[in-house]
Amino acid sequence: MLVLLGFAMIAVFMVLIMTKKLTPVLALIIVPTIFGLFAGAGLGIGSMVMDSMKSMTSTAALLMFAIVYFGLMIDVGLFDPLVKFILRKLGNDPAKVVLGTAILAAAVSLDGDGSTTFILTTAAMLPVYLRLKMSPVVLTCVAGLANGTMNILPWGGPTARAATALKVDVNDVFVPMVPSLIAGLVVVFVFSWLLGLQERNRLRATAPEIWGDVADAGDVFDGGTRRSGAGTGGGPGVGLLESTETLVELADTGLTATALDPNRKTLRPKLFWFNLGLTVAVMVMLVANLVPLPYVFMVGSAIALLVNFPKVKEQGAQLVAHAPSIVAVVSMVMAAAVLTGVLNGTGMVKEMSAWLVHIIPAEMGPFMAVITGLLSIPMTFFMSNDAFYFGVLPVLSETAAHYGISGAEMARASITGQPFHLQSPLVPAILLLVSLAKVELGDHHKKVLWRTAVISVVMLAVGMLTGAIGIG
């Protein structure tokens, strides 16, 4: 019964948010509550949720003050020069912009922290997407793909958990998986380019006020140049614009109203170097991990507000300006505690894991590593990495040992589901990403989930081809 209720709860939750019948916050609260009561939690469901919520408070504080800090830095103009630089280097081609987003997210993911990756990628790229009238969902999709793939780095967490759970050296797990990582990144970049081409075609059809009525995409998307007379309909689009910086000029004249309005009252150009130095210091503290990350952003936000907006009224106005984003992400983190509390408190996770292990036929034993890789895709989505790697993986590995499959091979297979895992609503970083980009979680899932599943399967297949993941 618990197995059925657990899987049904996850299925109902996903359907409701992807069909937009409920917001993620409501779905995270209502669905687990109903299923928890059916599972016999009774009045004890409150204690289950509160116990789960205790572990969420530091995450909520981190996300809240990170949103305040980087929202403030965008308002005061810290990222304006970077956006203009990106526009000039990538041109006005959406395909190049989306591919550049993937490369940036993958590069920043080297630090192993998803929140930092999404903060920096969104801060740098979201204004560009808004100026070019590109879909922010494409940004969240590409950033999620890149960061999820890079999450198998040994300092990212899952690889270390797998190695620890099976008592094998972390290098023995990661190094043989490097070809799989490379293959996964190649697929990420291919998906990014294709998404960019889709955006290119969509913009030609839906944003004629910027792109004009053109016969050939090359007349617009040629690395930042617009050719005179390219328009076929005689409209005011391409035919009237001949500068190599047309998109920058369009934005600067206010034709595309975004957070980077060059005339906004919150700009502080005289404090640019101070804000840059403060941001660098915050990033150094993030990487050094000398003090808790929520406290770093608390102090950073307080200093930034005090220096940039010395008047109390202005400080209050800034906090109010970012309140919608804060409420959206913090409420989702708190609501996620209901889902995790019910899953763990009722024993659903434990029973679901045991059921999956027991339904594997004996004749499938030699394929346990492959089965583990496939199971890691959905299982790490609806349960935490700790629950999967310390609760499920050891049981699977013990069974696999009877067929000559080593713990290292099982650990390697188990990390191939990480691209899919990173999109879970139980991962705070993904909640931060969709909140910063003002994207619905359901819209993000529609675009990203099948692509991350493909990447996970490709990584698993390459691991098999290279011998990193064997068959007993």
N, C-alpha and C positions, 0 to 999 in steps of 0.2 A: 504493500500500500504506500509506504513512504517513497519507494522508487517511482511509482506512477505519479504520485503527487508532486515529487520534485521535478520530474521532466515536464509534467503538465504545467507547472508553475512557470518554468523558464519559457516554455512555448507560448503560453498566454501573454506573458510579459513582452516578449519580442513582437508578437503579432500586434498587440495594442499600440506599442510605440512606433512601429514601422508603418502601420495604417493610420497613425495619428488619431486614434480613438481616445487616447489619453496622453497627457504630457508625461515625460519620463519620471518626473517627481511623483505624480499621482500614481503612476503604474508601480513604481518602486515601493510605495506605501500600501496601496490597496490590495494588489495581487498577492504579495507574500502574507499579508494579514489574513486574507480569506483562506488561503491554502494552509497557513499555519494553524488556524482554528480547526480546519478539517483534519489536520494531522494530530490533533489532540493537545495542542499547546495550552489551551485554556488561558487562564489569567497569567500564567507564567510567560506568555509571549512578551509581556512588557519587560521583564527582566532580561530575556534573550536579546531584545533590541537594545536595551540600555548598555548591556555588556559589550555588544558589538560597537555601539556608538562611541564608547570610551576610546577605542583605538582610532576613531575617525577625527577626533577633535584637532589634533596637531595638523592633520592633512587639510582640514577645513581652514585653519588659521593660515597655513602656507598659501593656499589658493586665494584666499581673500586678500591678503596683503600683497601677493604677487600681482593680482589684477589691479589693485590700487597703484602700485609702483609703476608698472609698465604702461598703464593707462595714462598716468600722469606724465611719463616721459614722452608719450606720443603727443599729448596735449601741448607740452612746452616746446615741441619741435626737435627733440633729440634725433629722431629718425628721418626727418625730412631730407637731409643731404644723402643719406643712404638710399632712400627710395628713388631720388633723382638719379643717383649713380647706377642703381639697378636698371632703371628704365633706359638709361643711355646704353648700358652694356648689353642688356637682353633685347633692346629694341622694343617695338610694340607688338611683337608676335606672341600671342597667348601660348603657343606650343613651347616656345623658348622659356617663357615665364614659368610655366608649370614644370618643365624639366629642371629649371633653375631652382624651383622650390624643393624638388626631390633631392637634388644635390646638396642644397643647403641643409635640409633636415637630416640627411644621412651624415653629413660632416659634423654637425653639432651633436648628433647622437653618439659620437665617439666618447663623450663624457659619461655615458651610461645612465643619464637621468632623463626620463621622458618629460617631466615638467619643464625643465630648463630648455630642452629641445623645442617644445611646443611654444613656450613663451617667446624665445628668440625668433623662431621661424614665423610665427604669427605677427610679431611686432614689425619684422622687416618686410614681410610679403603681403599682409592683409591690405595695407593702404594701396599697394600696387594693384591688387585685384580689384579693389573698389574703384580706383581711377580708371582702369580699363574696362570696368563693368563686367568683370569675370565673376563666376560663381564662387563664393567662399567655400562651398561644399567641396569643390575640387581641391582647394587648399588643404582642408582638413583630411580629405581622402589621401592625398599624396604624402602629406606629413605623417599620417598614421601608417601608411605602407612602409615608408622609409624607416621610421623609428621602430616599428614592430620587427622588421627584418634585422635591424642592427641590435635588437634586444638580446641576441644570443651571445654578444660579447661577454667574456668571462667576468668582467667587472659590472655587468648590467644587472646581475641577480639570478636569473633562472639557471644559467649554466653552473654557477657556484652552488645553487640549491641542489641541482641534480647530482653534481659530483659529491657533495656532502652526504646526501641521502644514501648514495650507493657506495660511499667510501672509496672513491677513485680520484686520481689526480685531475684537477680542473684542466690542465693543459692536454691531458689525454682525451678529454672530452671535446675541447674547443678546436685544437689544431687540425684534426682530421676533418672538421666541419667547415674549414675555410672555403673549399670549393663550393659547398652548398651556400655559404653566405654570399659569395661572389655571384653565383647563379641567381640567388634571390634578389640581389641588388639590380642585376641586369633586367629581371622581370619588372621590378619596380620602375626602372627608367623607361622601359617599353610602355608600361601602363601609363606613365606620366606623359609621355609624348603623345600617345593616342588620346588621352583626356584633353591635352592641349589642342590637338587638331579638332576635337569635338567643340571645344570652346571657340576656336577660330571660326568654325562654320556657324555656330550659334550666334556669335557677335555680328557676323556679316548679315544675318537675317533679322536680328532683333534690336541692334543698336545702330541704325543708319545715321543717327545724329552725330556719332563719332566716326564710324567706319565708312559711311557713305554707301552709295549703290555701286558696287564694283563688279566687274566681269571676271577679274582674275585676282585670286587671293594674294598673289605675289606683288600686286600693285600697292597693297596696303602692308602686308606682312613681309617686309624685306629688311628686317634688322633695324628698324627705326626710321625708315624713309618713306615719305608719301610722294608719289609722282604726280605731277601736274597733268590734268586731263584724263586721269584714270577712271573717273566716274562715267558711267554709261547712261545715267538717268538725268544728268544735268543738275543734280541736287547739290546741296552745300557741303557735301562730305569731302571726299578725297581731292576732287579737282581744285579746291581752293586752298589746299595746304601743301607746302613744298619744303618744310624745314625738316632737318634730321632730328629735331627734338619736338616734333609736333605734339606728342602725347603729354610731354612735360609742359609745353606751352598751354595746351588745352586745360590741363589741371590748374596751372597757375592763374589762368584767367577766370577760374571759378566755374567752368562749364561742367565739371563733374564734382559735385559737392561731396566731400568725404571728410574724414577726420583730419586730413592734411590740408585743409583750407588755408592758403598762405596769408589770409587776412584775419585769422581767428584771434580773439583777444587773449587767449592763454599762451601765445608764443612768448618765449623768453630767450631771444637770440643772444643777449649779453651773458646769459648763464650757460651757454652751450658747453663750454669746456668744464665747468663745474659739474654739470649733469652727466657728461661723458665720464669724468673721473669717478663720480659716485657710482655710476652703473658698472664700470670696470671693477671697482672695489667690491660691489655686491656679487658680481660674477666670480671673482677670485674667492670670496668667502663661500660661495656655493660649492665650488670645486674642492676647496681645501677642507670643507666640512669640519671646521673648528668649533662652531657653535650650531645649535639647532637651526635649520633653514627657516622655519616660521619667524624666529626672532630676527634673523638677518633681514627679512623683508619688512618686518615691523619697524625696525630702526631705520632702514633705508627709506621707507615711505614717510616716516616722521620727519627725517632730515630734508627730504625732497619737498615736502609740503611747506615746511617752515621757511626754507630758503626761497623757493619759487613763489610762494603765496604767503607773505608775512602777515597779511590781515586775516583775522579770525573768520570773517564773513567769506573770504575767498577760499579758505581751507574747507569750510563747511560745504561750499558750492562744489568743490572738486570731489569731495566724498559722495555727495548726492549724485553728481554726474555719473559716477561709476557704480552707483548702488544697484541698478538693474543687473549688471553682469555679476556682481558679488552675490546677490540673492539667488540668481539662477544656478551658479555653480555650487555654492555652499549648501543650498537646499537639496541639491542632487546628491551631494556627498552624505549629508545627514540621512536622506531618504534611503540611500544604498545600505545603510546600517540595518534597515528593516529586512531587506532581502538576505543579507549575509547572516543576520541574527537568526532568522527563521531557518535558513538552510543548515546552519551549524547546530542551533539549539534543539531542533526537532530530530536531529540525526539524519536528515535527508541526504546530506553530502556523503556521509559514511555509508549509508545503505545503497546509494546510487553507485558509488565506487565499487563496493563489494559485488553488486549485481553485474556490473560491466566485466569485472574480472571473471566471475563464475560462468558467464554465458559463452566464453571463448571455448570452442570445441578443442578436445585434446589433439586432434589432427592438425590444428592451426598452430600448435606449439612452436614449430620451427620458424614461424613468421611473427613471433611475439614482438620483435623489434619494430617491424613494419606496422603491426597492429597498434603498438604503443604510440608511434608517430601519428597515426590517424586518430587515435583516441585523444591525443593531446590537443587536437584542434578544437573540438567542442568542450572538452572537460576543463581546459584552462580558461575557457570563456565564461563558464558559469560557476567556477570556484576559484579561489585564490591560488597563486603559485605555491604557497606554503602547503595548502591542503593537497594539491596534486603531487608535488615532488616528495613531500614527507609522508603522505598518507597512502597514495595510490601507487606511485612508481615502485617503491620497495616490494610491494606485493607482486606486481607485474614482473619485476626483475627476478624475484625468487622463482617464479614459474618458468621464466625464460632460461634460467640457469640449468634446468633439467634437459634442455635441448642444445646446450653448448653455446648459448649466447651470453657474452660477457656483460658485466655491469656497465662498462664504458660504452658499449654499443647501445645499450638501453638508454643510457643518459643522453647520448647523441640524438637518438630518435625522439626522445621526449621533448627536446627543445625546438623541434621543427614547427610546433604549433604556436610559437610565440608571436608571429605576425598577426594571427587571429586573436590571440589572447589580449593583445594591447588595445583592441577595440571594445573590450568588455565594459559595460557600465560600472563594473566593480573596480575598474582601474581609475584612480583619481586623475591621472594625467590626461586621459581622454576626455574626461568631463571638463577639465580646464581648457583643452583645445577647442571643443565645440562652443564653450562659453565665450572665450576670447574672440572667436570668429563669428559669434552670433548665429550659429548653425543649429538646427534641430538634430538631436541625437538620432532620430529615426531616419532623417535624410542622409546623415553621415553613414549609417549602417547600410542603407540601400546601395550606396555607391561603393563602399569599402569592403564589405564582408566577403562577397564572392571573390574579389580580387586577392584578399589576404589568404583565403582558402587555397587559391591557385598557387600563390607563392609558397605556402607551407608544403603543399604536395610536391612542388618542384624541388624544394630544398630536401625533402625526404627522398625523392627519386634520385637526385644527384648524390646524396649520401650513400644510397644503395649502389649506384654505378661505380663510385670511387672506392667502395669497400668499407667505408666508415660505418655503415649500418649493414650488418650481415644477416644472412638467413641460416638458421641452425641446421 
